[in-house]
Amino acid sequence: MNVDLIAGAWMLSTGFFAWKSRANFAAFEELAVGRDVFREDLTVVIPARNEEGKIGRAVRSLATQAKVIVVDDASIDRTADEAREAGANVMAAPALAPGHRGKPNACLAGARAAATPWILFVDADTWYEPGFVNVLTERAEARGLGMASVFLRNDCKTWAERVLLPYAFGLYFCGVDARRVQDTETSDALANGQCLLVRADAYWAIGGHGAVINSVIEDVALAAAMKAPGTAQGIFRAPRIGAVRMYDSLSAIWSGFLKNSYRFVRAQPRTGLQVMAASILLTSYLPLLGWLALDGAWIWAALVLLGPPALLWRWYEEASPRVLSPVAIYLFQLIALHAMALAIFRSRTSWKGRYV
């Protein structure tokens, strides 16, 4: 086998995916700091289940920008009390019907309680700078959008977060087509349920979250449902004015991505197949490196050795996690295999105390 051909093909292929990933992400407009006003025409809805220690920060960051409704989804901690103390109106989520999922059920209840032209759904583990709500809503109005989704800055604390999450997002955007997901003429859909703005008339035209109430990946499902009748959608980045801390440990990261990975591939086959291809290609890293070393192709071995840290450079903010990017490659491959096993054997995984 031709060493130069195989090693060169690997470098070119991984380089293409790395370029495509970053180009897709960079194509989404970045929201800048703007005028801070209280939006009377918007209601913030926060679905929350056992979010003690997080919900207060989320509410406080938004309560001066718009009315906030927290929908307490059968929490057994102080989530509801913390939300009230921070300035939110708190309501209990309706009981779950068989087959319905907790988050879309809570979002639907909160949306029904809102009486404004705009509704902003955010997660309890997010927080925002003054002016965020106004800046996002103004951009949506200016572009005539019925839905706007925002990717926030990941606030990573533990080694697992700093090593795994940048790789996960780099891998995810390999399969995204920034143009198609914002083009009303295509069926491609993308949304980030952590921060999702909808125009109420467009949202209720498809039944709101009721249309996706049995979906585990309700954000993408909602985007697809709203796009079907031609609702204009926009994707934004807000690293300077919005942040999230999704997971605080390796086990939380594992459970979170396990919950979504296989279902995402089924829901978005075009994106999912490209992500799978990039993942498989990157997983060949160690076998290829070993083969090159045994063959004495030391120059190629050195280039491949430096491949993942170099290719994923832009996704990492720190040097040490960047060097450990090969660890992320193989941990996420294990998560993917675990998800496939669950799907094959029709098993379920637990998320926030419920099986999904």
C-alpha positions in Angstrom: 0.0 0.0 0.0 1.2 3.5 -0.9 2.1 5.2 2.4 2.3 8.7 0.8 -1.1 8.3 -0.8 -3.0 7.0 2.3 -1.4 9.5 4.7 -1.9 12.4 2.3 -5.5 11.4 1.7 -6.1 11.3 5.4 -4.6 14.8 5.9 -6.5 16.3 3.0 -9.8 14.7 4.2 -9.5 15.7 7.8 -8.4 19.2 6.7 -11.5 19.5 4.5 -13.8 18.6 7.4 -11.9 21.0 9.7 -12.2 23.8 7.2 -15.9 23.1 6.5 -16.8 22.9 10.2 -15.3 26.3 11.0 -16.6 28.0 7.9 -20.1 26.8 8.7 -19.9 28.2 12.2 -18.4 31.5 11.2 -21.1 32.0 8.5 -23.7 32.6 11.2 -24.0 36.3 12.2 -22.5 37.3 15.5 -24.6 39.4 17.8 -22.8 42.4 19.3 -23.5 44.3 22.5 -26.3 46.7 22.0 -28.9 48.9 23.6 -30.4 47.6 26.8 -34.2 48.2 27.0 -37.1 46.3 28.6 -39.0 44.5 25.9 -42.7 44.7 26.7 -43.5 42.7 23.5 -41.5 39.6 24.6 -41.8 36.9 27.2 -39.0 34.7 28.3 -39.9 31.1 29.1 -37.5 28.9 31.0 -38.4 25.2 31.4 -36.7 24.0 34.6 -36.3 20.6 36.3 -34.1 20.4 39.3 -32.0 23.4 38.4 -31.3 24.7 41.9 -28.1 26.7 41.9 -28.5 27.6 38.2 -32.0 29.0 37.7 -31.4 32.2 39.8 -28.5 33.4 37.6 -30.5 32.8 34.4 -33.6 34.7 35.7 -31.6 37.6 37.1 -29.8 38.1 33.8 -33.1 38.4 32.0 -35.6 39.8 34.4 -34.5 43.4 33.7 -34.9 42.8 30.0 -38.3 41.2 29.7 -41.0 39.3 31.7 -39.8 35.9 32.7 -41.9 32.8 33.3 -40.2 29.7 34.8 -42.1 26.5 34.2 -41.2 24.2 37.1 -41.2 20.6 35.7 -41.8 18.6 38.9 -38.6 19.7 40.6 -37.7 18.1 43.9 -35.3 20.9 44.9 -35.5 24.7 45.4 -35.8 25.5 41.7 -39.2 27.2 42.0 -38.2 29.2 45.2 -34.9 30.4 43.6 -36.7 31.4 40.4 -39.3 33.5 42.4 -36.6 35.1 44.5 -34.7 36.1 41.3 -37.8 37.8 39.9 -39.6 35.2 37.8 -43.2 34.3 37.6 -43.3 30.6 38.4 -45.9 28.0 37.2 -46.0 24.3 37.4 -45.7 22.2 34.3 -48.8 20.1 33.4 -48.6 16.4 34.2 -46.9 14.4 31.4 -49.2 12.4 29.1 -47.8 9.0 27.9 -45.2 9.5 25.3 -44.8 13.2 25.9 -41.4 14.7 26.8 -40.8 17.0 29.7 -39.1 19.9 28.0 -41.5 20.5 25.1 -44.4 20.0 27.6 -43.0 22.7 29.9 -42.2 25.0 27.0 -45.8 24.6 25.6 -47.3 25.5 29.0 -45.1 28.6 29.3 -45.9 29.7 25.8 -49.6 29.5 26.6 -49.1 31.7 29.6 -47.3 34.3 27.5 -49.4 37.0 25.7 -46.7 38.8 23.7 -45.8 38.8 20.0 -42.4 37.3 20.7 -41.4 34.3 23.0 -37.8 33.5 23.9 -37.2 30.0 25.2 -34.0 29.6 27.1 -32.4 26.9 29.3 -31.9 27.3 33.0 -28.1 26.8 32.7 -27.7 29.9 30.4 -27.2 33.6 31.3 -27.0 36.8 29.4 -25.5 40.3 29.3 -27.7 43.4 29.5 -29.2 44.2 26.1 -29.2 40.6 24.8 -32.9 40.3 24.4 -33.3 43.6 22.6 -30.4 43.0 20.2 -31.7 39.5 19.3 -35.2 40.7 18.8 -34.2 43.7 16.7 -32.1 41.5 14.4 -35.0 39.1 14.0 -37.4 42.0 13.2 -34.9 43.5 10.8 -34.5 40.2 8.9 -38.2 39.3 9.0 -37.6 36.1 10.9 -40.2 33.8 12.5 -37.6 31.9 14.4 -34.1 32.8 15.6 -31.7 30.4 17.3 -28.5 31.4 19.1 -25.3 29.5 19.9 -23.8 30.8 23.1 -20.3 30.7 24.6 -19.6 27.5 26.4 -18.3 28.2 29.9 -16.1 25.2 30.6 -14.7 24.6 34.1 -13.6 20.9 34.4 -11.0 19.1 32.2 -13.8 17.0 30.7 -15.6 20.1 29.5 -12.5 21.9 28.2 -11.4 18.8 26.3 -14.6 17.3 25.0 -17.0 20.1 24.3 -14.9 22.0 21.7 -14.4 18.8 19.8 -18.1 18.0 20.0 -19.0 21.3 18.5 -16.3 21.1 15.9 -17.6 17.7 14.9 -21.2 18.8 14.8 -20.6 21.7 12.5 -18.9 19.4 10.0 -22.4 18.3 8.9 -24.1 21.7 9.0 -24.7 23.7 5.9 -25.1 27.3 7.1 -26.7 28.4 3.9 -29.3 25.6 3.6 -30.5 25.8 7.2 -31.4 29.5 6.7 -32.9 29.0 3.3 -36.7 28.7 3.3 -36.5 26.7 0.0 -34.8 23.7 1.7 -35.9 21.3 4.3 -32.6 21.4 6.3 -33.3 22.7 9.8 -31.0 23.7 12.7 -31.8 25.1 16.1 -30.2 25.4 19.5 -32.9 24.8 22.2 -30.7 26.6 24.8 -31.8 29.9 23.3 -34.6 30.0 20.8 -36.7 33.0 19.8 -40.0 32.6 18.0 -42.6 35.0 16.7 -45.8 33.9 18.4 -48.0 33.9 15.3 -45.6 31.6 13.4 -45.1 29.4 16.4 -48.8 28.9 17.0 -49.5 28.3 13.3 -47.9 24.9 13.7 -49.2 24.2 17.2 -46.1 25.4 19.0 -44.2 22.7 21.0 -47.4 20.6 20.8 -46.2 19.6 17.3 -43.0 18.1 18.7 -44.1 17.1 22.2 -42.9 13.5 21.8 -39.5 14.5 20.5 -36.2 14.2 22.5 -34.5 16.7 20.1 -37.5 19.1 20.2 -35.4 22.1 19.1 -34.5 20.7 15.7 -37.9 19.2 15.3 -39.6 22.5 16.0 -37.3 24.3 13.5 -38.2 21.7 10.9 -42.0 22.0 11.7 -41.9 25.9 11.5 -39.8 25.8 8.3 -42.2 23.6 6.4 -44.8 26.4 5.8 -41.9 28.7 4.8 -41.2 30.5 8.1 -37.9 32.5 7.7 -35.3 31.4 10.2 -31.9 32.7 11.3 -29.0 31.3 13.3 -26.8 33.6 15.3 -23.7 33.4 17.5 -23.4 35.4 20.7 -20.1 34.5 22.5 -19.8 38.0 24.0 -23.3 38.4 25.3 -24.6 35.0 26.2 -23.1 31.9 27.9 -24.1 28.4 28.9 -22.7 25.7 31.1 -24.4 22.5 29.8 -22.6 19.8 31.7 -20.4 19.9 34.8 -18.8 16.4 34.6 -17.7 13.6 32.3 -20.8 11.6 33.3 -23.1 14.5 32.5 -21.5 15.0 29.1 -21.8 11.3 28.4 -25.5 11.2 29.3 -26.3 14.4 27.4 -24.7 13.4 24.1 -25.9 9.8 24.5 -29.5 11.1 24.7 -29.3 13.0 21.5 -26.7 11.4 19.2 -28.5 8.5 17.6 -31.9 10.3 17.4 -30.1 13.3 15.8 -28.7 11.1 13.0 -32.2 9.7 12.3 -33.8 13.2 12.3 -31.1 14.9 10.2 -29.6 12.1 8.0 -27.7 14.6 5.7 -26.0 16.2 8.6 -25.7 13.0 10.6 -24.0 11.1 7.9 -21.3 13.8 7.4 -20.7 13.9 11.1 -20.4 10.1 11.2 -17.9 10.2 8.2 -15.8 12.8 10.0 -15.9 10.9 13.2 -14.8 7.6 11.6 -12.1 9.4 9.7 -10.7 10.9 12.9 -11.0 7.6 14.8 -8.5 6.1 12.3 -5.9 8.5 13.8 -4.2 6.0 16.1 -4.2 3.0 13.7 -2.8 5.2 11.0 -0.2 6.7 13.3 0.9 3.2 14.4 1.1 1.9 10.9 3.2 4.9 9.7 5.6 4.4 12.7 6.0 0.7 12.0 6.6 1.5 8.3 9.3 4.0 9.2 7.5 6.9 7.6 8.5 9.3 10.3 7.7 12.5 8.5 4.2 11.4 7.8 3.9 10.0 11.3 4.9 13.4 12.7 2.4 15.2 10.5 -0.4 12.9 11.5 0.6 13.1 15.2 0.1 16.9 15.1 -3.1 16.5 13.0 -6.0 16.7 15.5 -4.5 19.5 17.7 -3.8 21.6 14.5 -7.1 20.8 12.7 -9.2 21.6 15.8 -7.1 24.6 16.9 -9.8 27.2 16.4 -12.3 25.3 18.5 -10.1 25.3 21.6 -9.2 28.4 23.6 -6.5 26.8 25.7 -3.3 24.9 24.8 -3.5 21.9 27.1 -7.0 20.8 26.1 -6.0 21.2 22.5 -3.2 18.8 22.9 -5.6 16.3 24.4 -8.0 16.5 21.5 -7.2 12.8 20.5 -8.7 11.8 23.8 -11.9 13.6 22.8 -12.0 11.7 19.5 -12.1 8.3 21.1 -14.4 9.2 24.0 -17.0 10.5 21.6 -16.6 7.4 19.5 -17.4 5.3 22.6 -20.5 7.5 23.1 -21.6 6.9 19.5 -21.1 3.1 19.9 -23.1 3.2 23.2 -25.9 5.1 21.5 -26.0 2.6 18.6 -26.2 -0.3 21.1 -29.1 1.4 22.8 -30.9 1.9 19.5 -30.3 -1.7 18.3 -31.5 -3.3 21.6 -34.3 -0.6 21.9 -33.0 0.4 25.3 -33.6 3.8 26.9 -31.3 6.2 28.7 -32.0 8.3 31.8 -32.0 12.1 31.6 -32.9 14.2 34.7 -34.6 11.4 36.4 -36.7 10.3 33.4 -36.2 7.6 30.8 -36.1 8.8 27.2 
